[in-house]
Amino acid sequence: MIFTLMKNLVAEDANVHATMLLATPKPRKVKLSISQEGEDTFVLGGEKRTVKHYRVKIELGGITGVLAKVIGKEPPEIHGWILGGEAPAFLKSQGPMYAGGPSWVVELESPTWPHMDEKR
C-alpha cells in the first residue's frame, strides 16, 4: 500500500503525510512521513536512467512513540524507488516486511543498479 501511495505522489510534493492502520496484534494508527530523498541512477537496456528515491518514516506518536525512541524500538525507515512519468512504476524497496522483521531488499530483475551504500 505504501508503494502505491508513492507511485501517485506528485513530483513537486517534497513531504507528504498520511495516516495508516497497522495490522498488529492490537491495531495501531500511525502517521507516515514520506519525503523525497533525491534521485538515483540505474541502467535498463544499456541506457542510463534516473529514478526518484523516497524515504518513509513511521511515526508512532504519543507515549508509545516516546518510549520506543528511549528503548531503541522505533520502526525502521522504509526506502522506495519509483520511476516517474505517465505510468509510474515500482523499481525497488528496502525495509522490513513486517513489524520486528529484518530489512529486505526487493527489486526487479532487469534494471542494473550501481553499488549503493549498505546503510540505506
N, C-alpha and C positions, 0 to 999 in steps of 0.2 A: 504494500500500500504506500509506503514511503517513497518508493521509486516512481510510482505512478504520479504522485504529487510533484516530485522533482521534474518529471518529464513535462508537466503542464505549467511550470513556472515561467513567467515572462522574463526574458533575458535581462531586462533592466532592474528586476527585483533583486536587490543586494541581500536583504534579510527578509525572511518570511517566518511568521509564527503560526503554528497550527496546534490544535488540541487532538489528542488521540487516546483511545481507551485501550489499555494493555490487558491482555488475557493472562493474568497471573492468578494464582490460587484465590486471591482476593482482588477482583478487578480494580484497576487503578487508572485514574485520569491523569495524564501527563501533558506537558507542553513540549512541542518540538520547535527548536530554533534551527532553521535551515539557512545557511549562508553560503554564498558562492566563494570558493577558495581560489579562483583564477582558472587558468586553462592549462591542460597538459596536452602532450602530443602522442600520437600513435601512427602506425603505418598500416595501410589497408590497400592491397593490390599494388604495392610498390609506391603508393602516393602518401605523403606525409599530411596528416590532418590534425585539427585541434578538437578538443572535447572539453566541456565545462566540468569542473570538479566542484562538488558540493560537500559540505560538512553538516551533519545532523547531530545536534546536541539534545539529549533528552533531559528535560528539567523536571525533577520530581516535585519541587515546591514544598512549602510548609515545613513542619518539624521533620518529616521524613527526609526531605532534601538536605536539611542542615545536618542531621545525624549521618546520612550517607556520606556527606563530604568529610565529616570528622573521622569516621571509622574507615574511610577509603573504599566505600562501596558504591560510589557514583556510577551510573551506567556509562559504559564507554561510548565514545563518539562513533558514528557510522559515516563512512565516506561513500559517495556515489559519483560515477562518471556518466554524464548524459550527453549524447550527441544531439545538438540543436538542429534547427531547420524546420521545414514544413511538417515533417513527421519525426518528432524527437524519438530517440532510441536509447535504451539502456545498454551500456557497454561493460560496466564493471562496478563492483561494490566491495567494500571491506568493512567488516564489523561482525558482531555476534549474531547468530541466527535466533537465539533465544536468551532469556534472562539468565545471566551467570555462565553462559556458554563461551567457548573460545572464539577468537576472531577468525573469520573465514574470508578468503578472497574468492569471489565469484566473478568470472569474466567469460566473455565469448571466446571461441576458439580462434577465429580468423584474424582479428587485429593483433598486431605485434606491438608490444609496449616496451619502451626503453626501460632500463633498470630504474626502479623507483625506491625511495627511502623506505626502510623497514618500519619506521615509526608511524607511517600513515595507516 
